């Protein structure tokens, strides 16, 4: 086993090449959504696989799954008595959206003001290249065993989400580095310890066979849209807190956004209040949220003077990381069925659910990564959470019931992932690669048998 005494120097020496690799990868529009060229996804796959081979991952193969972009799977055997670390990331990206809203071309990586701009720079291509950097800092011979899993259809979703739990032997590891997350703010090393679960709920109401004249019949004819709005208004109290019984909310003890940071990260209009009460962390990470993400109703431009006979809403429900999302979904469904606005019965149905996740914080991997992050950033690491979900996390954890799950990455609250002008700070990119390289040694030292 090789001993490295100057990992910061090694990463700094590698940084120009790693930045160049990131720029190459960002410049490939590897969108795995239907209707986009599959050859671009394959190009990104080939680039990552080749660079991993150059980084010491000699045993690389492709996991071929139905209707799924190829999954890169590789291994470096563990030195005798050393633990194994699984490194996860994805090389596919979200579509760019309206390219006129970008300040730079979304698929031409541009370095500006200490950052790389381009779709996928933060989510998640810089994390993939950081894995390569950490391995190269050890000349491809880290003091731990390594299993590398880089998928190519995370953004759109695929059957790979369930694959690890069904094939656990391929994914055995002592620590899982799920690098598709990031820091609560730039410069603050952050371990994500909780992910909220998610559930979809659909609520619809039909009151008339067809629209009727609002002047002739309005005021007595049952208005479907009015009934739907009245029902939706019961989901929150006057302060904006979720008011559905049975949805769990606990005290959040990790790092919080300040009100100002949250306003800037979300692009709130000046003077706009936050919804709800209590610490922001409880509202967005350790408590429920119900968002109306779709509404079927007449658009204003073509609306007629008529009582609306039918309306439908699509609700996205986020639940506490440790609450069964199906239980949370049932709570919302039962609430809405009880409402009966103006005596009108609603049709309420459930859609997809996805489990949340709560990571342990008392094991040797958590301790080692906290120390590694302090070495990289020069400041103590903090705990935070994500309101979203990473579907693969639970499957990976199910394949490794005794393993620690560490969620981290290059992102920060202003990186604009999934939005226009996505960027990754080169400082965060450098530090996450260094933290991972330091972690290999600290975790090996802390667990060596």
C-alpha positions, 0 to 999 in steps of 0.5 A: 500500500502506498503512503501519501503524506502530501495529499493537498499538494497532490490534488493541487498538482492534479487540479489543472488536468481535473478541471480540463476533464470536467470541461470536456464532460460538461461539454457533452450534452448527456441528457438521458430523457426520451427524444434526446440523442443517445450517442451523447450519453454514450460519449459521456459514459465512454469518457468517464470509463476511460478516465477511471481506467487511467485512475487505477480502476482496472476491473471495469464493466458495464451493467446493462439494464432494460431501457437504461443508459449504461451503468459504469461499474468498477472495482479496486480490491481492498488491501488486506484488512482494509475496508471497502468504499463505494463511490457513487455519481451520475454522468447524465444531466437535466435538459438545459431549458430555454437556452436564451436564459443562460449567460453562457452556452449550457453545453460549452464549459466556461471558466469565469470568476473561479467557477465552471459554468455549464449544465451538469457542472455541479449536478453531478459531473464535478462529483464524478471527476472528483472521484477520479481526482481522489483516486489519482492522488493515490496513484490508483492505489488507495488504502481502501478497497473501492467500488465505483458506480457511475450511472447514466440515467439518474435525472430521468429515472430508471430500473437501476434505482432498485437494482442494488437491493436486488443484487447486493453482492455487487455493492458490498461496502463498509461506507457508501459515498453518495456524491450527489449533494453538497454544502449548505453554503460555499466554504462550509463543508457539509454532510447531508444526514437526512432526505425527505420522502415524497408522495404524489396526491391527485384531487379532482372534482366534477360538479356539472355535465358541462360549463353553464353561463355564470351570469344566468346560473352563477351563485347557485351552480356548484363551481368545481374550481371554487370547491377545489380551491376551498379544499386546497386552502385547508392544507395549511394554517394562516401562517403557512404551516402544513395543517394535515394531521398525521404528518410528522415534524421534528426539531432540526438540530443541524445547520440552518439557512439564515432567512437572507440566505434562503431568500437569495437561494430561492430568488424570492421577490423583495418583501416576500414572507417565508411560509410557516413558522419555526426554524427553516430546517424544520420546515424544509428538511424535518417536517412536511411540505405540500406543494400544488405543482399542477392545476387543470382549470381553464386558462385565463386567456381563453376563459369563458363567462361560465361556471367551471364544471371540472378541476384537478390539482396535482400535489407533491407531498414531502414527508419527514425522512423517517416517516413512511411516505405511504403513511403521509400520502394516506394522511393527505388523502384522508384529510381531503376526503373529509373536507367536502367543501360546500358539501361537494365530495372530492375524488382523491387518489395517490400516485408514486411514493419515494422513501426518505432517508436518515443517515447515522452519525456515530460510526467510523466513516462519519467520523473519518469524513468529518475529519477529512473535510476539516483538513480540506476546508480548514473548518469544522464540517456541519450536518444538514439535509436535503428536502429532495430525495435521491432514489438510489440511496435507499436501495444502496443502503438495503444492499449494505445494511451494516454500511454507513451512508455519507451524502456529500458533494460539490453543490452549494445553495447558489449553484443553480442545479436544474436551473439556468446558469448552473455552475460549480465553484472550483474551490468546492471541486478541489476540496471535495476531491481532497476530502475524499482522498483524505477520507480513504486514509482516515477511514482505513486507519480507523477501521483496520483490523 
